[in-house]
Amino acid sequence: MSPRPRKVSDDEVFLATQRAMSRLGPGELTLAEIAAEAGVTAGALVQRFGSKRDLMLALSARFSGGTNELFGALRKAHRSPLAALRSYGDCISRLATSPEALARSLSYLQIDLTDPDLRQHLVAQARASRVELQSLIRDAVAAGELVREVNATRLARTVEAILGGSMMAWAYYEEGTATQWMRDDLNAVLKPYLNKPKQKR
């Protein structure tokens, strides 16, 4: 008698899907590949989610709805709002473990941008991330880490732009790691707004 297949949660399936996506492009990604990664059968995924596109939609919805959870974890891990902001940049850099990995991520992004159903989740995630970035920046001002003259809305938009652009530039030059490259660029953007410690007389 064969053992009963292990039950996995939706979140476990989503994590398995992300792992499969990290090594396979859209044309190579199949329900069978995802099922093997998750330790279930392809039939079980069909029964639970339907088609591969339906699974991708569910994954996209989960990811877009998890923005507050992500930033909450960053805040919990870092007492400093500025440290949490920098850690967010480190999280984004994980998309670029190699130029090839970034290229795969961009191929999925192309689909997200052109499929109306996927795009709505992408936009929701982007808007939620911007709100969280603005909140971290305001908290950094309140904590005395950034000068009071900072426009949180404008700086959050700049941070978004520099992280995306920096990641692409790293893929061109591939000098050091993407994490360090992007961290250097983010620090350069933040430097004019840092609150200099008062000198003791």
N, C-alpha and C positions, 0 to 999 in steps of 0.2 A: 504493500500500500504506500503510495507516494505521499509525502508530507503536504499539508495544506499550504498554499502559497502565502507568504508573509504579507500582512496588510500594511500598506504605507499610507501616510497622510497626504493630502493635497500638497502641503508645503514640501514634503519630501520629494514628491514628483516634480514640483517646480524647481527645486534645487538640482535634481537629476537632469532636468531639461536644460538648466543653465550650464551645467557641466558639459553636457553633450554639445551645446551651442558653442562653448569655448574652444572645442576642437573640430567642429564640423560647420561648414557653410550651409546656407539655407537649402541649397540643392541636394546636399548630402544628409541633412537631418531628416530622419524618418521616425515614425512611432516605434518601430522595432529598435532603433538605436536608443531612443529615450527609455523604452521599457527595459532594455538590457542594463542601462545605467541605473535605473530605479530598482531593479531586481524583481520586476513583475512581467507579465505577458503583455504583448501588444493588444491582445483582445481585451484585457482588463482596462487598458487606457481608453480604448474605443468605447467600452461600456460606461466608463466614468465621464469621459470628456467629449466623446464623439470623434471628430476628425482632428488631424494635426493642427489645422487652423484654429479649431475651437480650443484646443489645449493652449496654443500660443495666445489666444485672446484672454483665457483665464489667467495665464502667467502674467500678461501685461497688466491686467486689472489688479492682480495681487501686488505687483511691483509698484504700480502707481499709488496704490492705497497704503503702501508701507513707508512712505516718505517720513511721516511724523515719527514712526517707530525707529527709523534709521537715525534721525537727528536726536531723538530722545536717548538712544544708546550712546551717541557721541557726547552729548551733554553729561551723561552719567559717568562716562569714562574720563572726562576732562573738566576740572573745576573752572578752568579758564575758557571763556567763550571764544577767544582768539585761537586757543589750542584746538578746540572743537572744530572751528572753521578750517584750520590747516589739516586736521584729520579727515575732514570731508574731502578735501583735495586728494589726500592719499587714497581714499576709497575709490574715487573716480579713476585714479591712475592705474588701478588694477585691471582696467579694460585693456591696458597696453603692456602686457607682460612681454610682448614682442610685436614688431610691426605686423607680422602675420595675424596675430591675435586681434590687433586693432582693426585690421582689414576685415576680418570676419565680423567683428562688432558693427562696423560701418555698413556691411552688407545687410545685416538685420535692421539697422537704423533706416536704410533706404526703404525697406518694406514697411516699417512703422510709419514713415513719412508719407507713403503713397497709398496705404490702405486706410480708408476713413475710420473704420472701427478700431484699428490699432492706434491710429493717430490720436484719437480722443484720449486714450489712456496716456500716451506719451506727453501730450500737452498738459494733462492734469498733473502728471508727475513733475514736469518742468515748473509749472506754476507753484506747486506746493513746495518745491525745493527753493524757489526764489523767496517765498514768504519766510521759510526757515532761515535762509541766509540773511535776510534783512533783520530777523529777530536776533540772530547771533551777533550781527554788527551793532545793533542798538545795545545789546547786553554788554558788548565789549566796550562801548562808549561809557555806559553806566559804571562799568568796573574800572574805568580809568585806563584801559588798555589802548583805546583809540581816542583821538581828539574829538571834542564836542562838535566841531564844524563838519563832521562827516555827514554826507547825504547817504543814508542807509540804502535807499532805493537805487540810487545810481551806482554805489559801490557794489551792491549785490549783483547788478547786471554786469558790471565790469569783471567781477570774480567768475561769473558764469562764462563770459567770453574768453577770459585768459586761460581757464582750465581746458576748455575745448580746443582753443588754438594752440596752447602749449603742448597738449597731447599729440596733435598732428605734427607740430614742429619736431618733437622728439622722434617720431617715426621716420622723419626725413634724415635726421643726423645720427640718431641712435648713439648718443654720447651718454655714458652712464645709464642709470635706470630711469624709467619714465617717472617714477615717484620723486626722485631727487630733482630731476629736470623741472617738473611741474611745481614742486615745492619752491624752487629757486625763483621761478617766474611769479608765483603767488606772493612770495615775500617781497619781491620788487614792487608789486602793485600796492601792497599794504604799507610799505616803508614810509611813504610821505604822510600817512595818517597815524602812525604810531605815536603814542603819548610818551614823550621823553621824560624819564624819571627826574624829579627835582634834585638839584645838586645841594648837598649840605653846605651850609656856610661855616 
